[in-house]
Amino acid sequence: MTPLTQARGSARSDERARVFREAELRYLESVGLVAEERFVTLSPPPVRVRLLERGSGEVVLFVHGGGGVAAHWAPLMARLDGYHLIALDRPGCGLTDAFNNRGVDLRAHAVDVLGGVLDAIGAPRAHIVANSMGALWSLWLALAVPDRVASLALLGCPSNVLGTSAPFPFRLLSVPRLNARMLAMEPPSTRQARTIFRRMGHDPESLSPEFIDLMVRAEELPSYPEHWLSLLENIFSLTRKRVGMDARQLRQVHQPVQLVWGDGDPFGPPSVASELCAILPRARGITLAAGHLPWVDHPDRCADIIRAFWTEVAPTPLP
């Protein structure tokens, strides 16, 4: 592992990667997180994945949503002492290798990536903290290799569970060719990033300049457009979703699950959280006045909820 402050240029030599690293470091410093980075090579898929790490102890794997990056978890990682915290840039995101999702079996891909990361760091199992598409990935992993998932803390509506979908602007981005033109019409900028977070149920004026700049610089990375648009094309059509989890599949998730829901989450209302708690065998939920990324609005409260959850479900160290 390499201290993040000394790792400039180790992942990519291009200017946009350098600018992203600088924005990421400013954001991490603004929330009080000192992290190290590591790169691991997976196969399959044949990609080099970039990790941010902090601490020691039981392993906790953070899995961000569709257009996110590992550093989005920084406010939580800064508040959760006593654990080995690992956040990955998913393939196509951040400083992980570029990835095209067209034609990919996303469920198998999710299991390969998350399981491969656990293999690479030598972790037999881990607690998982996840959001949106990352939450769907984590549920798929929990079904595929249940012994490797100690618990699931799912913050925000998991992508495409039960009858949920995405707001119309996101589904419109699933239409080939049209989506490329739409993305070109809203190039990365501070104004565009604030618009995106408003669409996700957040008050953009409450978000720090460092967080907004991190989002802008992530979208400027060369790998971002291909990953984001190909992912949406693989998840949705304009009128229906292509992947997801129904009640029958969710009943087979037997790990402890903590749901943290934003009452302004446009991907699914709090009633979906109640429905999930009734379906998942070992789930409980809390609703906060927040958007799709509730820990961004309430980092202290979310950290307290997760810490209490882990204390209850895993009072003794994992092997």
BANU-742077 format. One record per residue (C-alpha): residue number from 1; residue in three letters; x, z, y. Coordinates in pm, whole numbers, plus 50000, padded with zeros to 5 digits. Layout:
BANU-742077
<k->NUM | r->ALA | x->X | z->Z | y->Y>
...
//
This chain:
BANU-742077
<k->1 | r->MET | x->50000 | z->50000 | y->50000>
<k->2 | r->THR | x->50108 | z->49934 | y->50357>
<k->3 | r->PRO | x->50021 | z->50134 | y->50668>
<k->4 | r->LEU | x->49773 | z->49921 | y->50857>
<k->5 | r->THR | x->49968 | z->49951 | y->51181>
<k->6 | r->GLN | x->50274 | z->49790 | y->51014>
<k->7 | r->ALA | x->50098 | z->49516 | y->50821>
<k->8 | r->ARG | x->50045 | z->49251 | y->51087>
<k->9 | r->GLY | x->50092 | z->48903 | y->50948>
<k->10 | r->SER | x->50108 | z->49014 | y->50582>
<k->11 | r->ALA | x->49777 | z->48849 | y->50485>
<k->12 | r->ARG | x->49761 | z->48530 | y->50697>
<k->13 | r->SER | x->49994 | z->48380 | y->50948>
<k->14 | r->ASP | x->49736 | z->48206 | y->51162>
<k->15 | r->GLU | x->49645 | z->48326 | y->51508>
<k->16 | r->ARG | x->49283 | z->48415 | y->51427>
<k->17 | r->ALA | x->49391 | z->48649 | y->51150>
<k->18 | r->ARG | x->49631 | z->48818 | y->51392>
<k->19 | r->VAL | x->49357 | z->48860 | y->51652>
<k->20 | r->PHE | x->49122 | z->48997 | y->51386>
<k->21 | r->ARG | x->49382 | z->49251 | y->51276>
<k->22 | r->GLU | x->49427 | z->49371 | y->51631>
<k->23 | r->ALA | x->49051 | z->49408 | y->51684>
<k->24 | r->GLU | x->49017 | z->49589 | y->51352>
<k->25 | r->LEU | x->49294 | z->49832 | y->51438>
<k->26 | r->ARG | x->49135 | z->49906 | y->51777>
<k->27 | r->TYR | x->48804 | z->49981 | y->51606>
<k->28 | r->LEU | x->48961 | z->50204 | y->51342>
<k->29 | r->GLU | x->49144 | z->50396 | y->51613>
<k->30 | r->SER | x->48822 | z->50432 | y->51813>
<k->31 | r->VAL | x->48648 | z->50610 | y->51523>
<k->32 | r->GLY | x->48951 | z->50815 | y->51418>
<k->33 | r->LEU | x->49033 | z->50638 | y->51091>
<k->34 | r->VAL | x->49390 | z->50597 | y->50970>
<k->35 | r->ALA | x->49386 | z->50358 | y->50674>
<k->36 | r->GLU | x->49629 | z->50174 | y->50454>
<k->37 | r->GLU | x->49578 | z->49827 | y->50314>
<k->38 | r->ARG | x->49641 | z->49678 | y->49974>
<k->39 | r->PHE | x->49595 | z->49331 | y->49828>
<k->40 | r->VAL | x->49489 | z->49286 | y->49467>
<k->41 | r->THR | x->49461 | z->48957 | y->49277>
<k->42 | r->LEU | x->49155 | z->48902 | y->49059>
<k->43 | r->SER | x->49077 | z->48655 | y->48782>
<k->44 | r->PRO | x->48797 | z->48563 | y->48761>
<k->45 | r->PRO | x->48736 | z->48475 | y->49038>
<k->46 | r->PRO | x->49090 | z->48365 | y->49127>
<k->47 | r->VAL | x->49107 | z->48534 | y->49468>
<k->48 | r->ARG | x->49329 | z->48783 | y->49642>
<k->49 | r->VAL | x->49114 | z->49069 | y->49772>
<k->50 | r->ARG | x->49210 | z->49289 | y->50063>
<k->51 | r->LEU | x->49133 | z->49662 | y->50051>
<k->52 | r->LEU | x->49135 | z->49940 | y->50311>
<k->53 | r->GLU | x->49215 | z->50281 | y->50162>
<k->54 | r->ARG | x->49219 | z->50643 | y->50264>
<k->55 | r->GLY | x->49262 | z->50977 | y->50087>
<k->56 | r->SER | x->49290 | z->51088 | y->49726>
<k->57 | r->GLY | x->49058 | z->51228 | y->49460>
<k->58 | r->GLU | x->48749 | z->51075 | y->49307>
<k->59 | r->VAL | x->48725 | z->50705 | y->49377>
<k->60 | r->VAL | x->48457 | z->50581 | y->49618>
<k->61 | r->LEU | x->48411 | z->50204 | y->49655>
<k->62 | r->PHE | x->48250 | z->50075 | y->49977>
<k->63 | r->VAL | x->48078 | z->49734 | y->49950>
<k->64 | r->HIS | x->47970 | z->49569 | y->50276>
<k->65 | r->GLY | x->47682 | z->49329 | y->50333>
<k->66 | r->GLY | x->47669 | z->48950 | y->50350>
<k->67 | r->GLY | x->47843 | z->48882 | y->50681>
<k->68 | r->GLY | x->48036 | z->49208 | y->50706>
<k->69 | r->VAL | x->48392 | z->49327 | y->50655>
<k->70 | r->ALA | x->48552 | z->49636 | y->50505>
<k->71 | r->ALA | x->48615 | z->49790 | y->50846>
<k->72 | r->HIS | x->48240 | z->49820 | y->50909>
<k->73 | r->TRP | x->48263 | z->50135 | y->50695>
<k->74 | r->ALA | x->48526 | z->50299 | y->50917>
<k->75 | r->PRO | x->48293 | z->50560 | y->51077>
<k->76 | r->LEU | x->48199 | z->50692 | y->50732>
<k->77 | r->MET | x->48548 | z->50670 | y->50588>
<k->78 | r->ALA | x->48678 | z->50877 | y->50880>
<k->79 | r->ARG | x->48429 | z->51156 | y->50797>
<k->80 | r->LEU | x->48455 | z->51181 | y->50417>
<k->81 | r->ASP | x->48755 | z->51393 | y->50324>
<k->82 | r->GLY | x->48861 | z->51482 | y->49971>
<k->83 | r->TYR | x->48801 | z->51143 | y->49810>
<k->84 | r->HIS | x->48996 | z->50823 | y->49743>
<k->85 | r->LEU | x->48801 | z->50588 | y->49968>
<k->86 | r->ILE | x->48835 | z->50213 | y->49914>
<k->87 | r->ALA | x->48657 | z->49943 | y->50113>
<k->88 | r->LEU | x->48697 | z->49577 | y->50021>
<k->89 | r->ASP | x->48665 | z->49259 | y->50219>
<k->90 | r->ARG | x->48441 | z->49064 | y->49983>
<k->91 | r->PRO | x->48558 | z->48708 | y->49888>
<k->92 | r->GLY | x->48525 | z->48487 | y->50195>
<k->93 | r->CYS | x->48515 | z->48786 | y->50431>
<k->94 | r->GLY | x->48779 | z->48948 | y->50647>
<k->95 | r->LEU | x->49132 | z->48897 | y->50514>
<k->96 | r->THR | x->49032 | z->48831 | y->50154>
<k->97 | r->ASP | x->49077 | z->48472 | y->50036>
<k->98 | r->ALA | x->48822 | z->48210 | y->50140>
<k->99 | r->PHE | x->48533 | z->48152 | y->49902>
<k->100 | r->ASN | x->48255 | z->47895 | y->49868>
<k->101 | r->ASN | x->47938 | z->48039 | y->49710>
<k->102 | r->ARG | x->47764 | z->47707 | y->49638>
<k->103 | r->GLY | x->47678 | z->47677 | y->49269>
<k->104 | r->VAL | x->47815 | z->48023 | y->49191>
<k->105 | r->ASP | x->47631 | z->48262 | y->48957>
<k->106 | r->LEU | x->47619 | z->48540 | y->49216>
<k->107 | r->ARG | x->47529 | z->48813 | y->48968>
<k->108 | r->ALA | x->47825 | z->48737 | y->48741>
<k->109 | r->HIS | x->48045 | z->48691 | y->49049>
<k->110 | r->ALA | x->47949 | z->49034 | y->49183>
<k->111 | r->VAL | x->48030 | z->49205 | y->48852>
<k->112 | r->ASP | x->48362 | z->49019 | y->48824>
<k->113 | r->VAL | x->48470 | z->49110 | y->49178>
<k->114 | r->LEU | x->48369 | z->49477 | y->49181>
<k->115 | r->GLY | x->48479 | z->49536 | y->48823>
<k->116 | r->GLY | x->48803 | z->49352 | y->48893>
<k->117 | r->VAL | x->48877 | z->49570 | y->49195>
<k->118 | r->LEU | x->48821 | z->49885 | y->48989>
<k->119 | r->ASP | x->49053 | z->49746 | y->48720>
<k->120 | r->ALA | x->49318 | z->49657 | y->48977>
<k->121 | r->ILE | x->49328 | z->50007 | y->49122>
<k->122 | r->GLY | x->49312 | z->50171 | y->48779>
<k->123 | r->ALA | x->48975 | z->50340 | y->48830>
<k->124 | r->PRO | x->48760 | z->50385 | y->48517>
<k->125 | r->ARG | x->48457 | z->50452 | y->48736>
<k->126 | r->ALA | x->48363 | z->50521 | y->49096>
<k->127 | r->HIS | x->48093 | z->50635 | y->49332>
<k->128 | r->ILE | x->47966 | z->50337 | y->49528>
<k->129 | r->VAL | x->47849 | z->50323 | y->49890>
<k->130 | r->ALA | x->47692 | z->49988 | y->49975>
<k->131 | r->ASN | x->47475 | z->49798 | y->50219>
<k->132 | r->SER | x->47244 | z->49494 | y->50200>
<k->133 | r->MET | x->47400 | z->49220 | y->49981>
<k->134 | r->GLY | x->47668 | z->49470 | y->49884>
<k->135 | r->ALA | x->47393 | z->49702 | y->49759>
<k->136 | r->LEU | x->47250 | z->49424 | y->49541>
<k->137 | r->TRP | x->47600 | z->49357 | y->49407>
<k->138 | r->SER | x->47639 | z->49727 | y->49326>
<k->139 | r->LEU | x->47304 | z->49746 | y->49147>
<k->140 | r->TRP | x->47409 | z->49448 | y->48937>
<k->141 | r->LEU | x->47735 | z->49626 | y->48851>
<k->142 | r->ALA | x->47546 | z->49944 | y->48758>
<k->143 | r->LEU | x->47336 | z->49745 | y->48511>
<k->144 | r->ALA | x->47625 | z->49544 | y->48367>
<k->145 | r->VAL | x->47875 | z->49828 | y->48314>
<k->146 | r->PRO | x->47684 | z->50155 | y->48367>
<k->147 | r->ASP | x->47973 | z->50380 | y->48261>
<k->148 | r->ARG | x->48180 | z->50256 | y->48556>
<k->149 | r->VAL | x->47930 | z->50357 | y->48826>
<k->150 | r->ALA | x->47905 | z->50732 | y->48885>
<k->151 | r->SER | x->47645 | z->50711 | y->49162>
<k->152 | r->LEU | x->47502 | z->50476 | y->49424>
<k->153 | r->ALA | x->47452 | z->50554 | y->49793>
<k->154 | r->LEU | x->47262 | z->50255 | y->49931>
<k->155 | r->LEU | x->47245 | z->50248 | y->50311>
<k->156 | r->GLY | x->46991 | z->50007 | y->50452>
<k->157 | r->CYS | x->46755 | z->49786 | y->50255>
<k->158 | r->PRO | x->46933 | z->49632 | y->49952>
<k->159 | r->SER | x->46913 | z->49255 | y->49972>
<k->160 | r->ASN | x->46611 | z->49099 | y->49799>
<k->161 | r->VAL | x->46487 | z->49400 | y->49602>
<k->162 | r->LEU | x->46122 | z->49397 | y->49504>
<k->163 | r->GLY | x->45926 | z->49186 | y->49753>
<k->164 | r->THR | x->46178 | z->49199 | y->50036>
<k->165 | r->SER | x->46355 | z->48901 | y->50188>
<k->166 | r->ALA | x->46542 | z->48834 | y->50513>
<k->167 | r->PRO | x->46406 | z->48783 | y->50863>
<k->168 | r->PHE | x->46325 | z->48422 | y->50945>
<k->169 | r->PRO | x->46643 | z->48349 | y->51150>
<k->170 | r->PHE | x->46857 | z->48438 | y->50847>
<k->171 | r->ARG | x->46643 | z->48233 | y->50608>
<k->172 | r->LEU | x->46665 | z->47938 | y->50844>
<k->173 | r->LEU | x->47042 | z->47952 | y->50801>
<k->174 | r->SER | x->46992 | z->47875 | y->50432>
<k->175 | r->VAL | x->46890 | z->47514 | y->50506>
<k->176 | r->PRO | x->47191 | z->47285 | y->50446>
<k->177 | r->ARG | x->47319 | z->47084 | y->50744>
<k->178 | r->LEU | x->47066 | z->47249 | y->50974>
<k->179 | r->ASN | x->47250 | z->47578 | y->50925>
<k->180 | r->ALA | x->47582 | z->47428 | y->51032>
<k->181 | r->ARG | x->47425 | z->47297 | y->51352>
<k->182 | r->MET | x->47261 | z->47633 | y->51420>
<k->183 | r->LEU | x->47589 | z->47817 | y->51369>
<k->184 | r->ALA | x->47761 | z->47577 | y->51609>
<k->185 | r->MET | x->47490 | z->47647 | y->51869>
<k->186 | r->GLU | x->47569 | z->48021 | y->51858>
<k->187 | r->PRO | x->47951 | z->48039 | y->51844>
<k->188 | r->PRO | x->48112 | z->48382 | y->51814>
<k->189 | r->SER | x->48093 | z->48578 | y->52136>
<k->190 | r->THR | x->48006 | z->48925 | y->52259>
<k->191 | r->ARG | x->47658 | z->48806 | y->52353>
<k->192 | r->GLN | x->47603 | z->48640 | y->52013>
<k->193 | r->ALA | x->47719 | z->48951 | y->51824>
<k->194 | r->ARG | x->47482 | z->49172 | y->52022>
<k->195 | r->THR | x->47198 | z->48929 | y->51944>
<k->196 | r->ILE | x->47274 | z->48952 | y->51571>
<k->197 | r->PHE | x->47265 | z->49330 | y->51573>
<k->198 | r->ARG | x->46942 | z->49327 | y->51772>
<k->199 | r->ARG | x->46796 | z->49107 | y->51496>
<k->200 | r->MET | x->46911 | z->49370 | y->51247>
<k->201 | r->GLY | x->46715 | z->49644 | y->51421>
<k->202 | r->HIS | x->46991 | z->49800 | y->51633>
<k->203 | r->ASP | x->47010 | z->49870 | y->52004>
<k->204 | r->PRO | x->47312 | z->49657 | y->52094>
<k->205 | r->GLU | x->47377 | z->49863 | y->52407>
<k->206 | r->SER | x->47447 | z->50164 | y->52186>
<k->207 | r->LEU | x->47721 | z->49984 | y->51990>
<k->208 | r->SER | x->48079 | z->50033 | y->52100>
<k->209 | r->PRO | x->48278 | z->49746 | y->52253>
<k->210 | r->GLU | x->48533 | z->49786 | y->51972>
<k->211 | r->PHE | x->48265 | z->49739 | y->51705>
<k->212 | r->ILE | x->48120 | z->49432 | y->51877>
<k->213 | r->ASP | x->48465 | z->49280 | y->51920>
<k->214 | r->LEU | x->48540 | z->49340 | y->51551>
<k->215 | r->MET | x->48231 | z->49138 | y->51461>
<k->216 | r->VAL | x->48328 | z->48856 | y->51697>
<k->217 | r->ARG | x->48679 | z->48833 | y->51557>
<k->218 | r->ALA | x->48551 | z->48843 | y->51197>
<k->219 | r->GLU | x->48326 | z->48545 | y->51269>
<k->220 | r->GLU | x->48619 | z->48358 | y->51423>
<k->221 | r->LEU | x->48817 | z->48371 | y->51099>
<k->222 | r->PRO | x->48848 | z->48023 | y->50940>
<k->223 | r->SER | x->48687 | z->48137 | y->50614>
<k->224 | r->TYR | x->48373 | z->48283 | y->50772>
<k->225 | r->PRO | x->48145 | z->47977 | y->50822>
<k->226 | r->GLU | x->48191 | z->47840 | y->50471>
<k->227 | r->HIS | x->48134 | z->48177 | y->50307>
<k->228 | r->TRP | x->47835 | z->48279 | y->50522>
<k->229 | r->LEU | x->47641 | z->47954 | y->50503>
<k->230 | r->SER | x->47712 | z->47890 | y->50135>
<k->231 | r->LEU | x->47606 | z->48246 | y->50055>
<k->232 | r->LEU | x->47274 | z->48209 | y->50237>
<k->233 | r->GLU | x->47213 | z->47873 | y->50068>
<k->234 | r->ASN | x->47267 | z->48040 | y->49731>
<k->235 | r->ILE | x->47043 | z->48339 | y->49809>
<k->236 | r->PHE | x->46745 | z->48180 | y->49985>
<k->237 | r->SER | x->46547 | z->47870 | y->50039>
<k->238 | r->LEU | x->46335 | z->47860 | y->50353>
<k->239 | r->THR | x->46025 | z->47982 | y->50169>
<k->240 | r->ARG | x->46157 | z->48185 | y->49876>
<k->241 | r->LYS | x->46455 | z->48383 | y->49753>
<k->242 | r->ARG | x->46677 | z->48264 | y->49469>
<k->243 | r->VAL | x->46826 | z->48599 | y->49360>
<k->244 | r->GLY | x->46718 | z->48961 | y->49367>
<k->245 | r->MET | x->46595 | z->49251 | y->49153>
<k->246 | r->ASP | x->46242 | z->49324 | y->49040>
<k->247 | r->ALA | x->46085 | z->49650 | y->48925>
<k->248 | r->ARG | x->46164 | z->49586 | y->48558>
<k->249 | r->GLN | x->46536 | z->49554 | y->48631>
<k->250 | r->LEU | x->46541 | z->49847 | y->48871>
<k->251 | r->ARG | x->46393 | z->50080 | y->48608>
<k->252 | r->GLN | x->46708 | z->50024 | y->48404>
<k->253 | r->VAL | x->46934 | z->50169 | y->48676>
<k->254 | r->HIS | x->46991 | z->50524 | y->48548>
<k->255 | r->GLN | x->47268 | z->50634 | y->48784>
<k->256 | r->PRO | x->47180 | z->50881 | y->49062>
<k->257 | r->VAL | x->47078 | z->50686 | y->49374>
<k->258 | r->GLN | x->47065 | z->50805 | y->49735>
<k->259 | r->LEU | x->46876 | z->50575 | y->49971>
<k->260 | r->VAL | x->46934 | z->50601 | y->50346>
<k->261 | r->TRP | x->46687 | z->50381 | y->50532>
<k->262 | r->GLY | x->46654 | z->50281 | y->50893>
<k->263 | r->ASP | x->46297 | z->50289 | y->51024>
<k->264 | r->GLY | x->46376 | z->49972 | y->51220>
<k->265 | r->ASP | x->46532 | z->49782 | y->50929>
<k->266 | r->PRO | x->46389 | z->49426 | y->50949>
<k->267 | r->PHE | x->46491 | z->49348 | y->50589>
<k->268 | r->GLY | x->46240 | z->49598 | y->50451>
<k->269 | r->PRO | x->46025 | z->49880 | y->50594>
<k->270 | r->PRO | x->46054 | z->50245 | y->50486>
<k->271 | r->SER | x->45761 | z->50189 | y->50248>
<k->272 | r->VAL | x->46004 | z->49988 | y->50031>
<k->273 | r->ALA | x->46229 | z->50293 | y->50011>
<k->274 | r->SER | x->45933 | z->50497 | y->49887>
<k->275 | r->GLU | x->45856 | z->50229 | y->49630>
<k->276 | r->LEU | x->46216 | z->50225 | y->49513>
<k->277 | r->CYS | x->46218 | z->50604 | y->49476>
<k->278 | r->ALA | x->45913 | z->50576 | y->49253>
<k->279 | r->ILE | x->46074 | z->50304 | y->49037>
<k->280 | r->LEU | x->46439 | z->50407 | y->49007>
<k->281 | r->PRO | x->46466 | z->50688 | y->48748>
<k->282 | r->ARG | x->46701 | z->50911 | y->48955>
<k->283 | r->ALA | x->46652 | z->50816 | y->49320>
<k->284 | r->ARG | x->46581 | z->51000 | y->49642>
<k->285 | r->GLY | x->46552 | z->50871 | y->49995>
<k->286 | r->ILE | x->46591 | z->50967 | y->50360>
<k->287 | r->THR | x->46466 | z->50766 | y->50659>
<k->288 | r->LEU | x->46649 | z->50774 | y->50992>
<k->289 | r->ALA | x->46578 | z->50625 | y->51333>
<k->290 | r->ALA | x->46815 | z->50335 | y->51278>
<k->291 | r->GLY | x->46858 | z->49967 | y->51198>
<k->292 | r->HIS | x->46990 | z->49784 | y->50893>
<k->293 | r->LEU | x->47327 | z->49965 | y->50912>
<k->294 | r->PRO | x->47213 | z->50327 | y->50953>
<k->295 | r->TRP | x->47563 | z->50477 | y->50947>
<k->296 | r->VAL | x->47653 | z->50277 | y->51257>
<k->297 | r->ASP | x->47370 | z->50451 | y->51444>
<k->298 | r->HIS | x->47419 | z->50794 | y->51282>
<k->299 | r->PRO | x->47767 | z->50832 | y->51128>
<k->300 | r->ASP | x->47766 | z->51214 | y->51118>
<k->301 | r->ARG | x->47421 | z->51237 | y->50962>
<k->302 | r->CYS | x->47496 | z->50971 | y->50703>
<k->303 | r->ALA | x->47825 | z->51136 | y->50609>
<k->304 | r->ASP | x->47646 | z->51468 | y->50561>
<k->305 | r->ILE | x->47379 | z->51307 | y->50342>
<k->306 | r->ILE | x->47635 | z->51132 | y->50123>
<k->307 | r->ARG | x->47858 | z->51437 | y->50091>
<k->308 | r->ALA | x->47564 | z->51653 | y->49984>
<k->309 | r->PHE | x->47456 | z->51384 | y->49737>
<k->310 | r->TRP | x->47799 | z->51369 | y->49573>
<k->311 | r->THR | x->47820 | z->51747 | y->49556>
<k->312 | r->GLU | x->47490 | z->51757 | y->49370>
<k->313 | r->VAL | x->47544 | z->51469 | y->49128>
<k->314 | r->ALA | x->47913 | z->51523 | y->49055>
<k->315 | r->PRO | x->48002 | z->51893 | y->49088>
<k->316 | r->THR | x->48307 | z->51846 | y->48862>
<k->317 | r->PRO | x->48586 | z->51588 | y->48895>
<k->318 | r->LEU | x->48540 | z->51252 | y->48730>
<k->319 | r->PRO | x->48787 | z->51164 | y->48450>
//
